[in-house]
Amino acid sequence: MSKNKKNLIRIIVTAAAFVPALVTYILFEDNMPFWAWLIVFVAIYLAIGYDVLFRAARNIIHGKVFDENFLMIVATIGAFAIGEYAESVAVMLFYQSGEFFQSYAVGKSRKSISELMDICPETACLLTEEGESTVYPDEVEIGSVVVVRPGERVPIDGIIIEGEGVLDCSALTGESLPVKKKVGDEALSGAINISSVIKIRTQKKYEDSTVAKILDLVENASAKKAKTERFITRFAAVYTPVVVGLAVLIAVLPPLVISYSDGAVWSEWISRALTFLVVSCPCAFVISVPLSFFGGIGAASKRGILVKGGNYLEILNKTDTLVLDKTGTITKGSFEVVRVVGDRKKVLSAAAAAEKSSIHPIALSIVSAAEKDGFSISDTLSSSEVAGRGVCAKDGNRTILCGSALYMEENGVKFSPVENAASTLVYVAENLEYLGAIEIADAVKDDSAAALSALKAMSVKTVMLTGDRREAARAVASSVGIDEVHAELLPNQKVERIEAELNADSGEKRGAVAFVGDGINDAPVLSRADLGIAMGALGSDAAIEAADIVLMNDSLMQIVTAKRIAKKTVAIVIQNIVFALGVKIAALVLAALGIASIWIAVFADVGVAVLAILNAMRALRVKDVKTPESYNPLDTQKAAIKP
């Protein structure tokens, strides 16, 4: 039986004993000696509060005196001392009820995060020369082959070398739809194989794989406290001894100053002081504030958004400038041929023959387009690449040049520059005779425009930084609604642009600047921004390590969801602080004046704590932002943007 269930049973049993004892005490108080009533209520008190007594004694021994356990013990034992037996038991019963609600709420918050722990496979099926063997994932070396059967989780990141399957990546990315995978595709650890047997060649060690990194991020998230959390901790450390001192003054000072004939009864002022102590317990905001941030982190992780700490939710909430990389962030990072100028067969066949041995994404897109059209591709040419210019391929008397306009000019090729091209252009010539040009575009992600539109509605300024050509950058920016574009930037120039955004003075109080990127060259910018957001599924390890928030399905729509979660979480935190402090201050004043009874004190302490905790649990529930209907992770053949 869980600890929570045991505590619930103890509360119910104790309440069942306390209610008839209280009724009997009210009706027949004079029919029994005080010591008999004392024994009855002490027995019930010990049944419900023995653990609080133990914690208070242990903390005092270790030098931690002023905490909620100490306040509860002083208040309840003091109530016994002045003959308020029933009130003492009631305070402890309500306090334990509040503790139960807190524990339940924390468990609820943890549940969404702990589900991530289940993504960790316990074993891996390693394929060796002797056959298959079952080993622990951390025993598998890079380059090994593992077999994943239907229903099993991928143990380590790798490339599929045999078989085709459908992987459920929902625990990693938050995307409910499964993803088709074939030979040559990457399989991330933690994904569930739901179709046929696949073989994967591992590319990383287990400790560097996706699943291990996710678990590490989640486990360390609570270590990074938000500013509000740190403020509450410091506040409670000062607040508690101050209210204990005030309670002592309330109990001692009036009877010493005011004569007995004027109404200064010791028992009355001690009762007021004890009521003051019960009210003063700061557990409502001490508990609810970190619980709210924990709930926000849980809500985000459930949707494939990994937040490395509550402080980053606070920063995201005040972010008013979002700076984005282009390739792999706004766009898919996969190039496609969108237009051929000249005879399509001649141009594509020649270019594919020249580019066939290259692994550059642009070269791969040209070869893919030629193969898709069924054109024959010569494999007899030997190619040499001129960095930043193009490729020269030769075979006997045949020479093919593929590259930029500058490369054509350098080789004396007479050609007609293609006008109004927004994307990358590759000019093609054979034996110095111009054949035509190929326009290649990086396809925009299906939900980029919708996500950026939603962010604009949240008053977030969007800026794009890219090393790509100005024309290509402006075309992409125009298609998705980016506010400001800076193109043809080197990595150090991206950092300079972020510095400019951070130092911008708009005449008003500046919000935070967040940067979204996915490449190794984005790592310095991610670290420099107020908030770094990395694409986790396709992003580089360096970018993920440098980032504060990781988007596991590489969708910008997740930023919209994350900002909504951050906004709701921070709003709940502020609500709880204002509500708890407002009620506390009012109740403290009433307690000092003798107007508030110990029952009002119980509500002001436990009641407020329960309400604040229940309010904090709302952070777990945030409506998902729907991606456009056209978005389908199963569809691997997306159309490129049109010129």
C-alpha positions, 0 to 999 in steps of 0.5 A: 500500500502506498504512503498516500493511501496509508495517510488517507486511511489514518486521516479517515480513522482519526476523524471518525474517532474525533467527531464523536469524541468532540460531540461527547465533549461538548455535551458532557464536558462536566460529567468527566474529570479533565484528565479523562478528556485529556487522555482521550484527546491526547490519544487521538492527537498522537494517532494523527500527529506522531510523525509531525512530532518526530519530524519537529524533534529531528529537525530541532536536533539538526539545528533546523528549528523554525519550520512548519512542524515546529509551528504546529507542535508549539501551537497544538501543545500550547492549546493542550496547556490552556485546556483547548483539547479539541481545538488542538486535535482539530488543528493537527487533523486539518494540518495532516489533511492539507499535507495529504492534499499536497502529497497528492498534488505532487504525485499528480505532477510527478506522474506526467514526468515519471511516465518519461522514465518508462521510455528507458529500455532495460535490455538490448538485443545485440546481434553478434557473429554467434547470434543474438544476445540480450545485454544492458544498453550501456554495454552496446558499443558504437557501430553494433547492430541491435534487433528491435522486434514489434512492441519493443523500444529502440535501445540506442540511437542509430540508423536502420540497416534492415527492415521497414517499420512504424515507430511510436515516438509519442513519449519523445516528441509528444506527437501522437501519430506514429512515424514510418521509418525505412532503411537509412532513416534514423531511429531514436532510442525510447521509440516503440516499434509497432510493426515489423522487425528492424535492425539498427546500427548504433551511432552513439553510446547509451549515455549519449543517446536521446533517451539518456539525455531526456532522462538527465534533463528531467531529473535535473529540471527541479534543481534550477529554481525560478526567481519566485521560488528562490524569493519564497525560500528566502522569505520563509527563512526570515518570516518564520522566526519573526512571527515566532518572536511576535507570538512570544511578545503577544503572549508575554507583553500585554499581561506584564504591561496591563494589570489583571483588573484591566483584563490582561489574563495570561491564558487569553493572551497565550491563546491569542499567541497560539492562534497567531502561530497557527495562522502564521505557518507559511506552508501555503505559498512555500508549497504551492509555488514550487508545485506550480512550476513543477506542474508546468514542467510536467505539462510541458514534458507530456507534450514533448517539450523538455524544460530544464528548470522552473526559471526558464518557464519564468523567462519564457513568459516574459519573452517578447523577442524570438530570434530564429535560425532558418534551416532546420528550424523554420524550414525542414532542412531538406532540399528539393528541386523546385524548378529547372531552367532549360531542357529538364532531361539534359540539365538534370542528367548532366548535373546528377552525373557531376554531383553523384559522388557528393554528399552535400544536401544540394547534390543529393537533391539533384541526384534524387530529382534525376532518379525520380524522373527516370533519367540515366546518370553516368557514373564514369565521371571523376569529380572535384569540388571547389569549396563555395563555388561548385563542382567540376566533373570530367570523363575523357573529352567531356567536362561538366561544371555545376555551381554558382554564377561566379563559378560560371564566370570564372570558367568563361561560360557564357550564360543568362543569369536567372532573375527573381530566384528566391532560392539557391541556384545551380548553373550547369554547363557542359564543355563550356556550353551553358545548358541551364540552371536548377533552382533548389529550395529548402521546404518550409515546415507545414506549421511554421507560418501558423506558429509564427502567426500565433506568436505574433498574436502574443505580441512576440517580435520575430527575427530570422538569422541565417547564413543563407542568401538574402533572396532565399532568406527574404522569400522564406521570411515573407512566406511565414510572416517573419518581422525582421531578417538578417542573412548571410551571417557567420556564427560570430555575426549571429552572436553579434545580432543577439547582442544587439537584440539584448541591448536594444532600448525601446524606451520601455522595460525590455522583456526576454530574448529567446533564440531557436536553433538546431545546428552546431553553429547555433550553440554559441547563440543559444548560450548567449540569449536569455533563453535558448530553445533547441530542436531536439529530434533533428538538432545537434547534440551541441545545440541540445546541450546549450539550450534551456528548452528542447522541442522534441518534435522539431515543431515551432508550434511547440513554442506556442504551447510552451509559452501558454504553459509558462503564462498559465504557470506564472499566473497561478504562482502570482495568484497563490502568493497574493491569495495566501499572503492576503488571507495570512495578513488579515488573519494575523491581525485578527488573531493578535486582536483576539477576534479570530478563533483557533478555527479561523486560524485553521482555515487561514493555514490549512484551508488556504494551503489546500486551496493554493495547492489545488490551484497549483494543480491547474498548471498541469492542464493546458489545452494543446495547440493544434497544428494545421490539418495538412501536417502529417508526420506519416507523409514523407513526401512534402511539396517544396515551397514554390518560387 
